[in-house]
Amino acid sequence: MKSERTKGEVLLEIRDLKIEGQSDDVWHEIVKGVGLTLRRGEVLGLIGESGAGKSTIGLAAMGFARPGCRITGGSIVFDGMDLRKASEEERRALRGSRIAYVAQSAAASFNPAHRIIDQTVETAVGHDVRPRNEAEADAKDLYTRLKLPNPATIGNRYPHQVSGGQLQRAMTAMAMSCRPDLIIFDEPTTALDVTTQVDVLAAMRDIVEQFNTAAIYITHDLAVVAQMAHRIMVLRHGKLVEEAPTREMLTQPKEAYTKTLWAVRSLAMPERTAKDVVLRIHDVDATYGGVIKVLENVTVQVPRGRTVAVVGESGSGKSTLARVITGLLPPKKGEVYFNGKPLPRALKDRDKETLRRVQMIYQSADTALNPRQRVRDVIGRPLEFYLGLKGQERDRKVVELLEQIELSEDLIDRFPGELSGGQKQRICIARALAADPELIICDEVTSALDQIVQEGILKLLLKLQKETNVSYLFITHDIATVRAIADEIVVMYQGRVVQQGLKTEVLSPPHPAYTELLLSSVPQMDPDWLTHLLEKRAAAKAKVKA
Amino acid sequence: MEQTAPSAPQRVVKARRTVAQNIWRTLKKAPYSAWFGMIVIALYIFVALFAPWIAPYGEAEIVSQVPFDVWSWTHWLGTDQLGRDMFTRLLYGARNTLGIALATTLLAFAIGGGLGIIASIFRGWIDQLLSRAVDTLMAIPQLIFALILLSIFGSSVQNLIIIIAVLDSTRVFRLARSVAMNVVVMDYVEAAKLRGEKLGWILFKEVLPNIMPTMIAEFGLRFCFVFLTISALSFLGLGIQPPTADWGSMVRENATLITYNDITPLIPAGAIALLTVAVNFVVDWFLHKTSGLRDEK
């Protein structure tokens, strides 16, 4: 069936597209002559690291350039109409009705003040495609097709009253409401948990097939795009690296760069055991506001010089565990032992020396670094604060740390805004390392980064562990990362530890039900993975019913 | 430090870059309105600093037997109701009004900004207490409240500064608190707390630099308002007291001249207006610069 859909009539043809972006009052070329052809009913995957120009090209397919960007060359022909020559009025008539867009963050794209159904039908009614009552009936039909729960009434809820995965499906319904010829999906599942991602991917794939809609699917995750797209284009620095049908791309990638897109998946570290325990969390309960229980009977041990990965979906209590260890959220019950001695429960009762031994690295280096402090001060402050280093002595140590994290000394006077995402995360690592800690809590430290950058960060963390014998408590939802770095795994679900043990034990069957669900939801580099998974799950459900 | 250098092959880490050139680069790109504003402000500051040297006569010196004299070569802007030189008093007025307004604004920012950030860091009952106190103060019309307080405590310069600063600090408090609220939830503030940093560090090193652009812009606007309040109070007779020259009271004392087709009282009023416009031009440009918004083309 897939081959049929790649032979239809050409719907969108982009030739030699050039787009410039402005920074510091200078125009830089960010898309350097990219061309693509899309036929009716075909799904094209655009993949590449951040800054590759994927989203910019996606928006250009609607004849749109973000503020601060301008289209400078090439042609964009949609169904016989050159969007670059068309007037703004003509383009506006197309957008929403014939070309639709699904953004990454559904939560940020919905207006929180209006009911979901009002927003779903807005485009159809606004473009006079169908009258309001018909549009509402149609929206409910789309909700059913997208397998949203209670399709008849879910539209009456407000965006904050449904889950992230449901909202993303509602946004797909919104895009579908005018039956567009082309939908642009811009990283629609990136912000979702793996377990929810499966449902959303299945729903989107289904509906696109049902209406024979053409789609451009933008993502940085090759395994995800493999489930959706018939053809994949790999982009880098605004240029096409490689283009091939999905199966061919996965089995025989031609360019070395394409292989780096799954760099983390190729990392695997044999587990090591250790006797000496640095951190022991014993039977801890934690609540927010004394009412909502977020952790229940949690017991976790971290061996010295080893890495314990805590996995689970959002809301499972992983990050709360980190807050309990750091003292930000004193536990209601239970103890946290550090080097065999109980840690004071609250942050304010801990002395400098205790604080120094436990450091933390955050998910988003953007918010973890003060934008008004230079690298020199960010890394220098713990040296000054804990070790009393000053002046040249302090600066020399900062340079030493920069070398340790494989960054150039030239970056010392940069502000965080002048660094790349990977560099920023390295600076955060250096800040933690500056305190010479025994335990570093890494809270999703790689999940905001591109694969190749992730690989670099993970390798760096392993190298630093070898050099300093520091222990990591590594919080993540990404199983590939766990394979790459962990010695032991703790699986959490709804505030409880579901399973814990050495990496090989946890990752090899038989699994408890939740671990099974989590592991099976991780997209594989196989275009049939989603189809097989859904069949398997449907079969299992049928069995339960029988 | 230099003695240790030869003993070991330790490199000297290069020193910080200066920011002077960056400032000049930014200034060169400023629009005409901002340049106009900056030149006007510079002129006012120059006049305020050097009034005694520029002015042809003394501040309260009675130089003519003729009150309300017309413009002439000896008295450029004529004389006032007591026969003092209007031009001289206009120059001295810059010094008094500007100086007092600046001191008042600085004090208002120290009080309001400090408490605002503290409220956002601690939240809970401290925030509630401070915020409700501020609400109460703001519920009373500002000018009338200032008039009441000035007639109770007497209108000396110190009282004037303190009373207006306290009343204006309520607005600064609200702004500082709401802007700082967005900063204190950032991971870097949490990181500083986890490091064990004290309140002072978090306030001055983590939060303050990040709310500075907004606060500086507000400083410009607040300065205008304080300046106008002082002029208004002087106009009403409760502000800066004679014989100290001040633009607000100059307007009041010479207001009758308007009926004789003489525009002299409009000149101090114009001086107030010009400064307000100039400050706003600069603030606008600064806000535009720091907001990171690009002009759509």
Boltz contact constraints between the chains, C-beta under 6 A:
constraints:
  - contact:
      token1: [A, 67]
      token2: [B, 296]
      max_distance: 6.0
  - contact:
      token1: [A, 68]
      token2: [B, 294]
      max_distance: 6.0
  - contact:
      token1: [A, 326]
      token2: [B, 194]
      max_distance: 6.0
  - contact:
      token1: [A, 352]
      token2: [B, 196]
      max_distance: 6.0
  - contact:
      token1: [A, 355]
      token2: [B, 196]
      max_distance: 6.0
  - contact:
      token1: [A, 360]
      token2: [B, 194]
      max_distance: 6.0
  - contact:
      token1: [A, 362]
      token2: [B, 187]
      max_distance: 6.0
  - contact:
      token1: [A, 367]
      token2: [B, 186]
      max_distance: 6.0
  - contact:
      token1: [A, 367]
      token2: [B, 187]
      max_distance: 6.0
  - contact:
      token1: [A, 368]
      token2: [B, 187]
      max_distance: 6.0
  - contact:
      token1: [A, 368]
      token2: [B, 188]
      max_distance: 6.0
  - contact:
      token1: [A, 369]
      token2: [B, 188]
      max_distance: 6.0
  - contact:
      token1: [A, 370]
      token2: [B, 188]
      max_distance: 6.0
  - contact:
      token1: [A, 370]
      token2: [B, 206]
      max_distance: 6.0
  - contact:
      token1: [A, 372]
      token2: [B, 209]
      max_distance: 6.0
  - contact:
      token1: [A, 372]
      token2: [B, 210]
      max_distance: 6.0
  - contact:
      token1: [A, 392]
      token2: [B, 1]
      max_distance: 6.0
  - contact:
      token1: [A, 395]
      token2: [B, 13]
      max_distance: 6.0
  - contact:
      token1: [A, 399]
      token2: [B, 13]
      max_distance: 6.0
  - contact:
      token1: [A, 413]
      token2: [B, 17]
      max_distance: 6.0
